[in-house]
């Protein structure tokens, strides 16, 4: 019987997470790939049951990347990235907005304050939903931001068609088994004329799936981040068009000539920290910071305070950090393909 924790985590899911991949990522085959796609909810839940607290400790309550201006603080950059999406979507006070794959609600709370909208955060992970509700109550936003458990491949079934003025997803829909599937569901729940904004994780158009080194990089990103399958930026845009969206604007924000790269906190070089407080965040990604945190995880797991398998998920995050930095440096990967899409207005 699965060991269910009161906070929503399930030990068997965490413990089974790494088994969705070959130990040697070079030996990955279509069999493993299909298995992950068919079991995407188990992949995602196993990953986030194990990784959520590590994300909060090592990063923030907003689980995403952002661009940096020189001298800009880490948390300020995260907030600006969220504000930028809300502004590009032209969110207005009183709108009913869906956050697809809301994590622990960091962006939902920030965007609710910034744009004065009412947000429903969707998540299929009980552990994250409990934390999101607690943080939102502490922030005094429970009347403006709520959370629902559900599958983003069944949005219309849960919420009904034409039920939201706007929908956004921040580095979340990459976890879907198909982009056409999740974008199609987003299309259904949007009102005619409604807007969809997304920061999507993609392999860039210079990535070549037939190149073994490129493929290995994609597998490392998948393994380290709970992603069933990485796909190209071109396929993301094609999927939006295929389901009927009008793409009003799209660009890879990571391709802008920023002096400070989006991945710099992952490098663990404290001399690159932008502010005094950021030394702590960057240190956590250094070799010594990882040693401290992962030793603590191993001890807590041995004592039974966290699910078995959490340490292995933590080790996968090390693979993730290295792969994401490499993907950013080589321009083979982007975590911020921005697309602003519109659902066509019904004709009379």
Secondary structure, DSSP 8 states (H G I E B T S, - for coil): ---B-TTS-BHHHHHHGGGGS-SSGGG--HHHHHHHHHTHHHHHHHHHHHHHHHHHHHT-SS-----B-TT--HHHHHHHHHHHHHHHTT--TT-EEEEES-TTSHHHHHHHHHH--EEEEEES-HHHHHHHHHHHHHTT-TTTEEEEE--TT-HHHHH-TT-EEEEEEES-GGGSS-HHHHHHHHHHHEEEEEEEEEEEEEE-TT--TTSHHHHHHHHHHHHHHT-S---BHHHHHHHHHHTTEEEEEEEEGGGS--SB-TTGGGGT-GGG-SSTTHHHHHHHTSHHHHHHHHHHHHHHHHTTSS-TTHHHHHHHHHHHHHHHHHHHHHTSEEEEEEEEEEE-----
